[in-house]
Amino acid sequence: MPLSKDGKSKSLAPAYISFFAVNSLILLSLPFLLAIAIAQPPRWDMRIYFMPEGPPTDDSGDPRWLQSYGDIFFPGETGNLTFQVTNIDCERRAQTPHVREFQQTWEEDLRPVFRRLEAMSKTNFITGYSVEDSNVVVFGDRKIADWRITVTGYCIGRQVDVVSAKVWFAWPRYGEAISSKANIGRTLKSLDPLKYIFEGDITESTVLFTVAFPFPSDLPSELFEQQPVITLELRYPSRFTYEYEYSVSGQEDLWQVLGIKGGEYGFFRLSPFRTFNLTITDHEYALRLDGAQLVLKAHFYSFSTTAFSDREGAILIRRLPDFYSYDVTVIYRVPLIRQNITVYISSHSAEELARTGYIRTSLYTLRIQPKDMNGRPLINATVDLKLIEEPRTGATAFISNSSTGGYATFYLLPTGNYSVEVTWKSVKVHSSQRYVGYHPTLGFSPLTFEAETSVADLVVSATDMSGAPVGAVFDVEGPTPETSFRDLSRRDGVLVLEQQPIAQYRVTATNASSVFNFEASASIVATPGEPSQILLPIYNARFRLLSMDGKPLHNSTVRFHTLEFRSDRDGALSIPGVPGGVYSLRAYYRDVPVYSGEVRVAGNVLEEIYVAVFDVNMSLVDWDGRPIIAEWVIEGAGGRFAGVGSRLAAELLPNTDHRVLIYFWERGTPRLVLNSSILPSESRTGSLRLQISPAKFRVFWSGGEPFNGTVTLNGVTYALSNGVAQSDPLRHGALNISVLGWGGTEILRQEIMHNGTEIKLVIQQTVITVSVSDILSRPVQDARVVVYSGRRPGLIAGADSTGPEGSVSFIKLPTALAPYRVEVSYGDEKFEVWTAGGVLRVRLNSLVLAGVPIPGSTILASLLGVLSVALAAALIQRIRARLRQRGGEE
């Protein structure tokens, strides 16, 4: 089963369904994709004419072209635009001439046909025609005959579906942003020349549509006669839809042929009369002026018009002539002076007025933000504004407002010079002048400004003789009842009265201590904006708590008299407002008492107190005094400290018992080696000796010689060098040890106690001496002797050859491997003996001569042969003797 991105299994079924769905979608979309891949076909041959007067109301007359027409379309208004669309597609031409006959028909009845024949020929809808008459009869100026009309090369076109038409103008800044669309949904056959010639009918090839088009009011006059663009959405015979842009056809085109009866055609134009809305506002475009009078007077001409704004400040200007420029005047009744004054005068064209849409008058909104000397706003201050003189009328006025939200706002102020006064808590705190509007010398001053006032904070601190703040109750006597206060209690000893008018204030501070049963009082004259201090005849006691190592004690509890305080990060604390006297002082660190004594206060006190708090800093060493790395924990009243290293270090421990736990890592496992208590005052320096040391081994034979093999301890093997080995550091205690030799054969297993001293191990040994002689009991040299352990088959405990004396000894044979199998071989002889030790004598069955063994059987055969020869010789000699004896006798 496949996996998803998150690694989880998922079913294949959705993947198969998705695969088939995607393939089906691709197959269904293939025709569409192929159509997209094919280039867009050529634009369809259409003719579009504009009908200024709209659809014809009388279809009896011939179509005509309007060189001019009345005012129909106006900037700023919506007009109905009517267009005629005709399909004149000519895909191919007929190869066979078309013949039409008329029997005994008057000539005047066929004259319209003759005219349309000529029109079709001139416009190339047909390539030629002929008219023949026969059986002619003339009656005066009238003619009747049989007629034969032949049309050749006439166009045969395709039909097309006109889905919709969008009308727009290529005006800068507008373009297709202003457009109107008509849904047509009509199939237009191509213009049929034969039907047109003989019936005068093109209705199946043409369609009229009308759209309501909103003309912008600020369109430049040079664009009034720009012609519209028509975007046709056409469904081709291929059934694919395309959009093409068409221009309006002109007088020189086919309008006389394609024009419908009663139709009036021409070019589009806008009339030079604008309709637009004007909104009369104040200088910030924020307030709309209700009932403002607008006067428009043409320059050099007698034309003028007057209008009044509605409640929204709006005025609808209908069809203002575009060919004048105007003096524009706005007259308004200003609320401040209650008079009608001119608040705007300027010159504009109709296009400029339509483009702006607003008239910004010389009526201003003034925002005054009173602020104190620290830059903070004065909320609900009284702001008085006086118009000293209005320039046109000389009028004066007065208005008052409150700085709600920090601002005092004055609306619809006419141009002029004003005085500004700010009153705060019944005291005048600001006075200035401000010119509102444009001044020919000063220019234009900002309409929002800050009025800095003579207001600041009254700050008075009640302190002891050292300058440390002490709690106090304050009485303040200011210049007005609103600036006077009584019984203002401040626990921190700092009186802050925000935003007070600058004047002289008498301030009295009283400190009454129920703890010390003492009251102190003093007074001064203070001014806002200038911090002041009242010194009371009481003192400040400052202490700094330090450990015996000179380190500050943070967050210690200090009980002074009956008060309790906490030391800061520097171990310091300050006790203000202390009358003179002798007071008890106790200190606690981590709830353990570390100091007790008395303090005499006869003035300001500054004292360092060393308390029973110590740092522990001891080195960790093994039993031999060497540094050792261990994991340690100190727990107690001073907190919990832990670390790994060769030093036991903890800061700021109160002098009470603390538990120490030390763990030593043996083969990746922590082992507890110490669980004890220490007193910090006794553990500031020195070392802590741990029952850890390397195990030192000395292994020797029972005969006293070093044993060279290996020692295995807790799964770790150490090589013995000259009988000596040393392990890694180990905890003291019982150890299981194995001594190995001869290829890892265990020859000793023993439990020992490791206490740091040398561990001696004795390997009990046995001696095997082998003596080899030949058949004549003579010693045999170079006989091969191999000693095998009976406890471990195949283990060779020793191997050597006999010397000249015919013997060899094996002295370092552990008794743990006994009994031993001794194998003696010389030549072809081999002997095997089992023994636990001692002397073994082996006698060969051969005679060894010059190192060559001669078997006993060979010696016996040789002796028998020699004896046989000797006997035969003796017998022969005896026979000869007898023969000589017989010969002598004869």
JOVEN-V774774 format. One record per backbone hydrogen bond with DSSP energy under -1.0 kcal/mol. NH is the residue of the N-H (numbers start at 1). CO is the residue of the C=O. Records with the same first field share a line. If there is no record, write none. Layout:
NH: CO / CO
This chain:
4: 8
7: 4
10: 2
16: 12
17: 13
18: 14
19: 15
20: 16
21: 17
22: 18
23: 19
24: 20
25: 21
26: 22
27: 23
28: 24
29: 25
33: 29
34: 30
35: 31
36: 32
37: 33
38: 34
46: 44
47: 86
49: 84
51: 82
54: 51
64: 263
66: 265
76: 215
77: 74
79: 213
81: 211
83: 209
84: 49
85: 207
86: 47
87: 205
88: 45
92: 156
94: 154
98: 151
100: 149
102: 147
105: 145
107: 143
110: 107
114: 110
115: 111
116: 112
117: 113
118: 114
119: 115
120: 116
121: 117
122: 118
123: 119
124: 121
125: 120
126: 120
127: 152
128: 152
130: 150
132: 148
134: 146
137: 144
139: 142
142: 139
144: 137
145: 105
146: 134
147: 102
148: 132
149: 100
150: 130
151: 98
152: 128
155: 125
156: 92
160: 188
161: 235
162: 186
163: 233
164: 233
165: 182
166: 231
167: 180
168: 229
171: 169
174: 171
175: 171
177: 174
178: 175
180: 167
182: 165
184: 163
185: 163
186: 162
188: 160
189: 204
191: 87
196: 192
197: 193
198: 194
199: 195
200: 196
201: 195
205: 202
207: 85
209: 83
211: 81
213: 79
215: 77
223: 220
224: 221
226: 223
229: 168
230: 246
231: 166
232: 244
233: 164
234: 242
235: 161
236: 240
239: 236
242: 234
244: 232
246: 230
249: 48
253: 250
258: 254
259: 255
262: 61
263: 260
265: 64
266: 50
270: 224
271: 73
273: 271
274: 320
275: 75
276: 317
278: 315
279: 357
280: 313
281: 359
282: 287
283: 363
285: 282
289: 280
291: 309
293: 331
294: 307
295: 329
296: 305
297: 327
298: 303
299: 325
305: 296
307: 294
309: 292
310: 314
313: 310
315: 278
317: 276
320: 274
322: 272
326: 348
327: 297
328: 346
329: 295
330: 344
331: 293
332: 341
334: 339
338: 334
341: 332
343: 330
344: 330
346: 328
348: 326
353: 349
354: 350
355: 351
356: 352
357: 353
359: 279
361: 281
362: 343
364: 413
366: 410
367: 447
368: 408
369: 449
371: 451
372: 376
373: 455
375: 372
378: 370
380: 403
382: 423
383: 401
384: 421
385: 399
386: 419
387: 397
388: 417
390: 395
394: 390
397: 387
399: 385
401: 383
403: 381
404: 402
406: 403
407: 404
408: 368
410: 366
413: 364
416: 436
418: 434
419: 386
420: 432
421: 384
422: 430
423: 382
424: 427
427: 424
429: 422
430: 422
432: 420
434: 418
436: 416
439: 443
443: 439
449: 367
451: 369
453: 371
454: 429
455: 453
456: 500
458: 497
460: 495
461: 532
462: 493
463: 534
464: 468
465: 538
467: 464
470: 462
472: 490
473: 510
474: 488
475: 508
476: 485
477: 506
483: 480
484: 481
485: 476
488: 474
490: 472
493: 490
495: 460
497: 458
500: 456
502: 454
505: 526
506: 477
507: 524
508: 475
509: 522
510: 473
511: 520
513: 518
518: 513
520: 511
522: 509
524: 507
526: 505
529: 457
530: 527
532: 459
534: 461
536: 463
538: 536
539: 578
541: 575
542: 605
543: 573
544: 607
545: 571
546: 609
547: 551
548: 613
550: 547
553: 545
555: 567
557: 588
558: 565
559: 586
560: 563
561: 584
563: 560
565: 558
567: 556
568: 572
571: 568
573: 543
575: 541
578: 539
581: 601
583: 599
585: 597
586: 559
587: 595
588: 557
589: 592
592: 589
594: 587
595: 587
597: 585
599: 583
601: 581
605: 540
607: 542
609: 544
611: 546
612: 594
613: 611
614: 653
616: 650
617: 683
618: 648
619: 686
620: 646
621: 688
622: 626
623: 692
625: 622
628: 620
630: 645
631: 663
632: 643
633: 661
634: 641
635: 659
636: 639
639: 636
641: 634
643: 632
645: 630
648: 618
650: 616
653: 614
655: 612
656: 654
658: 678
659: 635
660: 676
661: 633
662: 674
663: 631
664: 671
666: 669
669: 666
671: 664
673: 662
674: 662
676: 660
678: 658
682: 679
683: 680
688: 619
690: 621
692: 690
693: 730
697: 725
698: 759
699: 723
700: 761
701: 705
702: 763
704: 701
707: 699
710: 740
711: 718
712: 738
713: 716
716: 713
718: 711
720: 709
721: 724
724: 721
725: 697
727: 695
730: 693
732: 691
733: 754
735: 752
737: 750
738: 712
739: 748
740: 710
741: 745
745: 741
747: 739
748: 739
750: 737
752: 735
754: 733
759: 696
761: 698
763: 700
766: 813
768: 810
769: 838
770: 808
771: 840
772: 806
773: 842
774: 778
775: 846
777: 774
780: 772
782: 802
784: 825
785: 800
786: 823
787: 798
788: 821
789: 795
790: 819
791: 817
795: 792
797: 787
798: 787
800: 785
802: 783
803: 807
806: 803
808: 770
810: 768
813: 766
815: 764
817: 814
818: 815
820: 835
821: 788
822: 833
823: 786
824: 831
825: 784
826: 829
829: 826
831: 824
833: 822
835: 820
838: 767
840: 769
842: 771
844: 773
847: 854
849: 852
852: 849
854: 847
856: 845
859: 855
860: 856
861: 857
862: 858
863: 859
864: 860
865: 861
866: 862
867: 863
868: 864
869: 865
870: 866
871: 867
872: 868
873: 869
874: 870
875: 871
876: 872
877: 873
878: 874
879: 875
880: 876
881: 877
882: 878
883: 879
884: 880
885: 881
886: 882
887: 883
888: 884
889: 885
890: 886
